[in-house]
Amino acid sequence: MKDMPLMKVEQYFYLDFRWWHYNRLTGEAVIMLCTEGCWRSIRILNPMWLVNLSEKDIETLYYNKIHYQVKDIIQSMKYQNAIKVCFGYEVNS
C-alpha cells in the first residue's frame, strides 16, 4: 500500500484536554476533553491518525503520557510512540 488512508481528526483541542488513555475493550486511544463542564472524547483507532493533529495537540499529548493498564503496554505504546515521532519531527523542522 503506497498511500495509507488517514482519518480526519479534530484539531486544536489542547485547551480542553484532560487526559488520554488506552481502552482495551475497543482497542482505541481515547482523548478526554472537558469544556465548561461538558465532557466529550476523541477516539483514535489507528495510531497513525495522530499525525493529523495540530502541532499544539501533539505537544500536549507528548507531555501528558497515555494512561494504560500494565497488560496493555504494548498496544498503548504504539500511540505514545507515534506522538514521540510526530513531536520530534515538529521540534526539528
C-alpha positions as CSV (number, residue, x, y, z in Angstrom):
1,M,0.0,0.0,0.0
2,K,1.7,3.2,-1.1
3,D,-0.8,5.7,0.3
4,M,-2.3,4.9,3.7
5,P,-5.7,6.4,4.2
6,L,-5.7,8.7,7.2
7,M,-8.8,9.6,9.1
8,K,-9.5,13.3,9.6
9,V,-9.2,14.1,13.3
10,E,-10.4,17.0,15.3
11,Q,-7.6,19.6,15.9
12,Y,-6.8,22.3,18.3
13,F,-8.4,20.6,21.3
14,Y,-5.4,21.2,23.6
15,L,-7.2,23.9,25.7
16,D,-9.9,21.4,26.6
17,F,-7.6,18.4,27.1
18,R,-7.8,16.5,30.4
19,W,-6.1,13.1,29.8
20,W,-5.9,10.3,27.3
21,H,-5.9,6.5,27.9
22,Y,-5.9,3.2,26.0
23,N,-9.3,1.4,26.1
24,R,-8.7,-2.3,25.8
25,L,-12.3,-3.1,25.1
26,T,-12.4,-1.1,21.9
27,G,-8.7,-1.1,21.1
28,E,-8.6,2.7,20.8
29,A,-6.8,5.6,22.4
30,V,-9.4,7.9,23.9
31,I,-8.6,11.6,24.4
32,M,-10.8,13.1,27.1
33,L,-11.9,16.7,26.8
34,C,-13.9,19.0,29.0
35,T,-15.4,22.4,28.0
36,E,-17.3,24.3,30.7
37,G,-18.3,21.1,32.4
38,C,-19.3,19.2,29.3
39,W,-17.2,16.1,28.7
40,R,-16.5,14.5,25.4
41,S,-14.0,12.3,23.8
42,I,-12.0,11.8,20.6
43,R,-11.4,8.1,19.7
44,I,-8.3,7.2,17.8
45,L,-8.5,3.7,16.3
46,N,-5.2,3.7,14.5
47,P,-2.0,5.4,15.9
48,M,-1.2,6.8,12.5
49,W,-4.3,9.0,12.7
50,L,-2.4,11.1,15.3
51,V,-0.2,12.6,12.6
52,N,-3.2,14.7,11.6
53,L,-3.2,16.6,14.8
54,S,-2.1,20.2,15.2
55,E,1.4,20.9,16.5
56,K,0.0,22.1,19.8
57,D,-2.2,19.0,20.2
58,I,0.9,16.8,19.6
59,E,2.9,18.7,22.1
60,T,0.0,18.3,24.7
61,L,-0.1,14.5,24.1
62,Y,3.7,14.3,24.3
63,Y,3.9,16.0,27.7
64,N,0.8,14.1,29.0
65,K,1.6,10.5,28.7
66,I,-1.1,8.0,27.8
67,H,-2.7,6.1,30.7
68,Y,-3.0,2.3,30.4
69,Q,-3.1,-0.9,32.4
70,V,0.1,-2.8,32.6
71,K,-1.3,-5.7,30.5
72,D,-1.9,-3.1,27.6
73,I,1.5,-1.6,27.5
74,I,2.4,-2.9,24.0
75,Q,-0.7,-1.5,22.3
76,S,-0.8,1.7,24.2
77,M,2.9,2.4,23.5
78,K,2.1,2.3,19.8
79,Y,0.1,5.5,20.3
80,Q,2.7,7.1,22.6
81,N,5.5,6.3,20.1
82,A,3.5,7.8,17.2
83,I,3.3,11.0,19.2
84,K,7.0,10.9,20.0
85,V,7.8,10.6,16.3
86,C,5.5,13.5,15.5
87,F,6.8,15.7,18.3
88,G,10.4,15.0,17.3
89,Y,9.6,16.0,13.7
90,E,7.8,19.2,14.8
91,V,10.6,20.3,17.0
92,N,13.3,19.6,14.5
93,S,11.5,21.1,11.4
